């Protein structure tokens, strides 16, 4: 059956610490997503996932959106935005209500969700997500879709995600300053989970670890529902900083060396392979072995994985993830990261790339784009469930003419 949303456009905006990515997708006839445009720009103005400079963040968003508009041939008006940062907190809650008509209707679901979110949260926090885990009708547990079922008492177990009011408002402000509407602000690891986890993994029990530039985002799923989320403020930027400090090289060179030559497990790095390390000022560059570089990088990755392990233990789900750990995000791509993670966690570990999209799928087949692609898939689910109007992604085709053509030529000249 042809999807009623065929041809509708959805835009995801991943505002990360190291980069801002805008991805444009169109809904296909079979209800999937075809990627039609992508724009990326280095992020200036964020630290550990939080906006610290509004002007710089606005400029980065504008550049990424302009590039996505050129590639897709569309004007972007509204976006699904990802959010991260150590200000994000989560808790599990549950609510109970009486079923009025002896059969569960939409109004009962709304009331039980309201009851579940009636918990004390700090005044400076706001609720970002209320994620139902399961429903219970008259002591019958494990119900996923209670609509239409008979009973007297309805209970809901939910996972609440909250974020700092000011951090959310600053993200919102930056997007609106670019002339864009915000469809919804979505927790980044929830978006990543949409694009990289399989239903089997979620059912069996899995821990998603999205290692970005400024933060490492965790999400634990068991029995098909989200059970725990957490943000660790250590990620790729700390690795870059370690390389810069250890080898006295400027940060931008340390980042290049990390991407090209770094290895998270020193025994995998070649002892005789040498790399040139630029020095500060006008001093001549020095030569170092890849082994020496790996010896600087490995302790930081080991520390990060041990922090993740401690968070797993604290959550109480350490023994409930037989599907293991799924790594994604740009910093997870490093050679040796999966092998080191298996040594630390003693469970299966895999590196995941976004799945389930067509079109420019080869461009987005990279752990870096897990969140961006996931934002599109999350937006599509909101549309299909009726929680977001189908017109939410207000994207229109610009008029064909010399303006659009010259813009495209300029983009090609700048990028190729």
C-alpha positions as CSV (number, residue, x, y, z in Angstrom):
1,X,0.0,0.0,0.0
2,X,1.3,3.5,-0.9
3,X,2.2,5.6,2.1
4,X,-0.2,8.6,2.6
5,X,3.0,10.7,3.4
6,X,4.6,9.9,0.0
7,X,6.7,12.9,-1.2
8,X,6.6,14.7,2.2
9,X,10.0,16.0,3.3
10,X,11.6,15.7,6.7
11,X,14.8,17.5,7.8
12,X,17.1,16.4,10.6
13,X,19.6,18.8,12.2
14,X,22.3,17.3,14.3
15,X,24.0,20.1,16.3
16,X,27.1,18.4,17.6
17,X,30.2,19.7,19.4
18,X,32.5,19.0,16.4
19,X,30.1,19.4,13.5
20,X,26.6,20.5,12.5
21,X,24.8,18.3,9.9
22,X,21.6,18.9,8.1
23,X,20.0,15.9,6.3
24,X,17.0,16.1,4.0
25,X,14.9,13.0,3.4
26,X,11.7,12.4,1.4
27,X,9.1,9.8,2.3
28,X,8.9,7.0,-0.3
29,X,5.8,5.2,-1.6
30,X,6.5,2.2,0.7
31,X,6.9,4.5,3.8
32,X,10.7,4.5,3.9
33,X,13.1,7.5,3.7
34,X,15.2,8.5,0.7
35,X,18.1,10.8,1.5
36,X,18.1,13.7,-1.0
37,X,20.4,16.2,0.5
38,X,23.1,16.6,3.2
39,X,25.1,19.6,4.5
40,X,27.9,19.6,7.0
41,X,29.9,22.3,8.6
42,X,32.4,22.4,11.5
43,X,30.7,23.3,14.7
44,X,31.8,26.5,16.4
45,X,30.1,27.6,19.6
46,X,29.4,24.4,21.4
47,X,31.2,22.7,24.3
48,X,30.3,19.2,25.5
49,X,27.0,19.4,23.6
50,X,25.9,22.8,25.1
51,X,25.7,26.1,23.3
52,X,28.4,28.5,24.7
53,X,28.4,31.0,21.8
54,X,25.1,31.7,20.1
55,X,26.5,33.7,17.2
56,X,29.0,31.1,16.1
57,X,26.4,28.3,16.5
58,X,23.9,30.2,14.3
59,X,26.6,30.6,11.6
60,X,27.5,26.9,11.6
61,X,23.8,25.9,11.4
62,X,23.2,28.4,8.5
63,X,26.2,27.0,6.5
64,X,25.1,23.4,7.0
65,X,21.4,24.2,6.1
66,X,22.5,26.2,3.0
67,X,24.6,23.2,1.7
68,X,21.7,20.8,2.3
69,X,19.3,23.1,0.4
70,X,21.7,23.3,-2.5
71,X,22.1,19.6,-2.7
72,X,18.4,18.8,-2.3
73,X,17.1,21.7,-4.4
74,X,14.7,22.6,-1.6
75,X,14.0,25.5,0.8
76,X,14.1,24.3,4.4
77,X,11.6,25.8,6.8
78,X,11.5,23.4,9.8
79,X,13.8,20.8,11.4
80,X,13.9,18.0,13.9
81,X,16.8,18.9,16.2
82,X,19.1,16.7,18.3
83,X,20.1,17.6,21.9
84,X,22.9,16.2,24.1
85,X,24.9,17.4,27.1
86,X,25.5,16.4,30.7
87,X,22.5,18.5,31.7
88,X,20.3,15.6,30.4
89,X,18.8,13.4,33.1
90,X,16.4,10.5,33.1
91,X,14.2,8.5,35.4
92,X,11.7,5.7,35.3
93,X,8.2,6.4,36.6
94,X,4.7,4.9,36.6
95,X,1.1,6.0,36.8
96,X,-2.2,4.3,37.6
97,X,-5.8,5.4,36.5
98,X,-9.2,3.8,36.5
99,X,-10.6,2.8,33.0
100,X,-13.8,4.8,32.7
101,X,-15.7,2.9,30.0
102,X,-14.3,-0.6,31.0
103,X,-12.4,-0.5,27.6
104,X,-9.2,1.5,27.1
105,X,-9.6,4.6,24.9
106,X,-7.2,7.4,23.9
107,X,-8.4,9.6,26.8
108,X,-7.4,6.8,29.3
109,X,-3.9,6.6,27.7
110,X,-3.5,10.4,28.0
111,X,-4.6,10.3,31.7
112,X,-2.3,7.5,32.6
113,X,0.7,9.2,30.9
114,X,-0.1,12.4,32.7
115,X,-0.2,10.5,36.0
116,X,3.2,8.9,35.2
117,X,4.8,12.2,34.5
118,X,3.5,13.8,37.7
119,X,6.9,13.5,39.5
120,X,9.0,16.2,41.1
121,X,11.6,17.5,38.8
122,X,13.9,20.6,39.5
123,X,12.5,24.0,38.4
124,X,15.4,24.5,36.0
125,X,14.6,21.2,34.1
126,X,12.0,20.5,31.6
127,X,10.6,17.2,30.3
128,X,11.9,16.3,26.8
129,X,10.4,12.8,26.3
130,X,7.9,10.6,28.0
131,X,8.6,7.1,26.6
132,X,6.1,4.3,27.5
133,X,7.9,1.1,28.4
134,X,4.8,-1.1,29.0
135,X,1.2,-1.0,30.2
136,X,-0.4,-3.1,32.8
137,X,-4.2,-3.8,32.8
138,X,-5.6,-5.4,36.0
139,X,-2.2,-7.1,36.9
140,X,-1.7,-8.3,33.3
141,X,1.8,-7.2,32.5
142,X,3.8,-6.7,29.3
143,X,1.1,-5.0,27.2
144,X,2.5,-2.7,24.4
145,X,-0.7,-1.6,22.7
146,X,-3.6,-1.3,25.3
147,X,-6.1,0.5,23.1
148,X,-9.4,-1.4,23.0
149,X,-8.5,-3.8,25.8
150,X,-11.0,-4.5,28.6
151,X,-10.3,-3.9,32.2
152,X,-10.8,-1.8,35.4
153,X,-7.3,-0.4,36.2
154,X,-4.7,0.8,33.8
155,X,-1.0,1.3,34.7
156,X,1.8,2.7,32.6
157,X,5.5,2.4,33.2
158,X,7.4,5.2,31.4
159,X,10.9,6.5,31.0
160,X,11.2,10.3,31.5
161,X,14.0,12.3,29.9
162,X,14.6,15.9,31.2
163,X,17.0,18.6,30.1
164,X,18.1,22.0,31.5
165,X,15.6,24.7,30.5
166,X,18.3,27.2,29.5
167,X,20.2,24.6,27.4
168,X,17.1,23.7,25.5
169,X,16.1,27.3,25.0
170,X,19.5,28.2,23.6
171,X,19.4,25.4,21.0
172,X,15.8,26.5,20.1
173,X,17.0,30.2,19.9
174,X,19.9,29.3,17.6
175,X,17.7,27.4,15.2
176,X,15.0,30.1,15.1
177,X,17.7,32.8,14.5
178,X,18.4,30.9,11.2
179,X,14.8,31.5,10.2
180,X,13.8,27.8,10.9
181,X,11.0,26.3,12.9
182,X,11.7,23.5,15.4
183,X,9.4,20.5,14.9
184,X,10.8,18.8,18.0
185,X,13.9,18.6,20.1
186,X,15.0,15.0,20.4
187,X,17.6,13.3,22.6
188,X,20.5,12.3,20.4
189,X,20.9,8.7,21.6
190,X,17.2,8.1,21.0
191,X,17.7,9.3,17.4
192,X,20.8,7.2,16.9
193,X,19.0,4.1,18.3
194,X,16.4,4.5,15.5
195,X,19.0,4.3,12.8
196,X,21.5,1.7,14.1
197,X,19.7,-0.8,16.4
198,X,17.6,-3.8,15.2
199,X,14.3,-4.8,16.8
200,X,15.9,-8.1,17.9
201,X,18.7,-6.3,19.8
202,X,16.2,-4.1,21.6
203,X,14.1,-7.1,22.5
204,X,17.0,-9.2,23.7
205,X,18.8,-6.3,25.6
206,X,21.4,-4.0,24.2
207,X,23.4,-0.9,25.2
208,X,23.9,1.8,22.6
209,X,27.0,4.0,23.0
210,X,27.2,7.0,20.7
211,X,30.7,8.6,21.1
212,X,30.8,12.0,19.6
213,X,33.1,15.0,19.8
214,X,32.0,16.5,23.2
215,X,29.8,13.8,24.8
216,X,29.3,10.1,24.9
217,X,25.5,9.2,24.9
218,X,24.2,5.9,26.3
219,X,20.8,4.2,25.9
220,X,19.9,0.8,27.3
221,X,17.0,-1.2,25.8
222,X,15.5,-4.5,27.1
223,X,12.2,-6.2,26.1
224,X,11.8,-3.7,23.2
225,X,11.6,-0.7,25.5
226,X,14.1,2.0,26.6
227,X,15.1,1.5,30.2
228,X,18.0,3.9,30.9
229,X,19.7,6.9,29.3
230,X,22.9,8.7,30.3
231,X,25.4,11.3,29.0
232,X,29.1,11.1,29.9
233,X,31.0,14.4,29.2
234,X,34.1,12.7,27.9
235,X,34.5,11.9,24.1
236,X,36.7,12.6,21.0
237,X,37.7,16.2,22.0
238,X,39.6,14.8,25.0
239,X,41.5,12.4,22.8
240,X,42.5,15.3,20.5
241,X,43.5,17.3,23.5
242,X,45.7,14.5,24.9
243,X,47.5,14.2,21.5
244,X,48.0,18.0,21.4
245,X,49.4,18.0,25.0
246,X,51.6,14.9,24.6
247,X,53.2,15.9,21.3
248,X,53.1,19.7,21.7
249,X,51.2,20.2,18.5
250,X,48.4,22.6,17.7
251,X,44.8,21.3,18.2
252,X,43.8,21.3,14.5
253,X,46.9,19.2,13.7
254,X,46.2,16.9,16.6
255,X,42.7,16.3,15.2
256,X,44.1,15.4,11.8
257,X,46.6,13.0,13.3
258,X,43.9,11.4,15.4
259,X,41.6,10.8,12.3
260,X,44.4,9.6,10.0
261,X,46.7,7.6,12.2
262,X,45.4,7.0,15.8
263,X,44.7,3.5,17.1
264,X,42.8,2.7,20.3
265,X,44.7,-0.5,21.0
266,X,48.5,-0.1,21.0
267,X,49.2,-3.8,20.1
268,X,47.5,-3.2,16.7
269,X,49.6,-0.1,15.9
270,X,52.7,-0.7,13.8
271,X,56.0,-0.2,15.7
272,X,58.0,0.8,12.7
273,X,55.3,3.0,11.0
274,X,56.3,6.7,11.5
275,X,54.2,9.9,11.2
276,X,55.2,13.5,10.9
277,X,53.9,15.7,13.8
278,X,53.9,19.5,13.2
279,X,55.3,21.6,16.0
280,X,54.1,24.8,17.5
281,X,55.4,28.1,15.9
282,X,58.0,27.8,13.2
283,X,59.8,24.8,14.7
284,X,60.4,21.9,12.2
285,X,58.1,18.9,12.5
286,X,59.1,15.8,14.3
287,X,58.7,12.1,13.5
288,X,56.9,9.7,15.9
289,X,55.9,6.1,15.6
290,X,52.2,5.1,15.5
291,X,52.9,2.9,18.5
292,X,53.8,6.1,20.6
293,X,50.6,7.7,19.4
294,X,48.5,4.7,20.3
295,X,50.1,4.7,23.8
296,X,48.6,8.2,24.4
297,X,45.2,7.3,22.9
298,X,44.6,3.9,24.5
299,X,44.4,5.1,28.2
300,X,41.7,7.7,27.3
301,X,39.5,5.1,25.5
302,X,40.0,2.7,28.3
303,X,39.0,5.4,30.8
304,X,35.9,6.2,28.7
305,X,34.9,2.5,28.5
306,X,35.3,2.0,32.2
307,X,33.1,5.1,32.9
308,X,30.4,3.5,30.6
309,X,30.8,0.2,32.4
310,X,30.4,2.0,35.8
311,X,27.2,3.7,34.4
312,X,25.9,0.3,33.2
313,X,26.5,-1.2,36.7
314,X,24.8,1.8,38.3
315,X,21.7,1.4,36.1
316,X,21.2,-2.2,37.2
317,X,21.1,-3.5,33.7
318,X,24.7,-4.8,33.4
319,X,23.6,-8.4,33.4
320,X,20.6,-7.8,31.1
321,X,22.3,-6.9,27.7
322,X,23.0,-10.3,26.0
323,X,23.0,-8.5,22.6
324,X,26.1,-6.6,24.0
325,X,27.3,-3.1,23.2
326,X,26.6,-1.2,19.9
327,X,29.2,1.6,19.3
328,X,28.4,4.5,16.9
329,X,29.4,8.1,16.4
330,X,32.6,9.6,14.8
331,X,34.9,8.8,17.7
332,X,33.9,5.1,17.7
333,X,35.3,4.6,14.2
334,X,38.9,4.5,15.4
335,X,40.9,1.4,14.6
336,X,41.0,-0.9,17.7
337,X,38.0,0.7,19.5
338,X,35.8,-2.4,19.1
339,X,38.6,-4.8,20.2
340,X,39.4,-2.6,23.3
341,X,35.7,-2.4,24.2
342,X,35.4,-6.2,24.0
343,X,38.4,-6.5,26.4
344,X,36.7,-4.1,28.9
345,X,33.1,-5.2,28.7
346,X,33.5,-8.9,28.1
347,X,30.3,-8.9,25.9
348,X,29.9,-8.8,22.1
349,X,30.6,-5.3,20.6
350,X,29.9,-4.1,17.1
351,X,30.4,-0.8,15.2
352,X,27.1,0.4,13.7
353,X,26.3,2.5,10.7
354,X,22.8,4.0,9.9
355,X,20.5,1.5,8.2
356,X,17.0,1.6,6.6
357,X,17.4,4.6,4.2
358,X,17.8,4.8,0.4
359,X,19.0,7.6,-1.9
360,X,22.3,9.0,-0.8
361,X,22.8,6.0,1.5
362,X,26.4,5.6,0.6
363,X,27.1,9.2,1.8
364,X,25.4,8.6,5.1
365,X,26.8,5.0,5.6
366,X,29.1,6.3,8.3
367,X,28.8,6.2,12.2
368,X,29.2,10.0,12.1
369,X,25.7,10.3,10.6
370,X,23.9,7.9,13.0
371,X,22.1,10.8,14.8
372,X,21.2,12.8,11.7
373,X,19.6,9.8,9.9
374,X,17.9,8.7,13.2
375,X,16.3,12.2,13.5
376,X,14.6,11.7,10.1
377,X,13.4,8.2,11.1
378,X,12.1,9.6,14.4
379,X,10.3,12.4,12.5
380,X,8.7,9.8,10.2
381,X,7.4,7.8,13.1
382,X,5.9,10.9,14.7
383,X,4.2,11.7,11.4
384,X,2.9,8.1,11.0
385,X,1.5,8.1,14.6
386,X,-0.2,11.4,14.0
387,X,1.7,13.1,16.8
388,X,3.3,15.5,14.2
389,X,1.2,17.0,11.4
390,X,2.3,15.8,7.9
391,X,3.0,19.4,6.9
392,X,5.6,19.8,9.7
393,X,8.5,19.5,7.3
394,X,7.6,22.6,5.4
395,X,10.0,22.2,2.5
396,X,9.1,23.5,-1.0
397,X,10.9,23.2,-4.3
398,X,12.4,26.6,-5.4
399,X,11.6,28.0,-8.8
400,X,13.9,26.8,-11.4
401,X,16.0,29.5,-12.9
402,X,19.5,31.0,-13.2
403,X,19.5,31.8,-9.5
404,X,19.3,28.1,-8.5
405,X,21.7,27.1,-11.2
406,X,24.4,29.6,-10.3
407,X,24.0,28.6,-6.6
408,X,24.6,25.0,-7.6
409,X,27.6,25.8,-9.7
410,X,29.1,27.9,-6.9
411,X,28.6,24.9,-4.4
412,X,30.3,22.5,-6.8
413,X,33.2,24.9,-7.3
414,X,33.7,25.3,-3.6
415,X,33.3,21.6,-2.7
416,X,35.1,19.8,-5.6
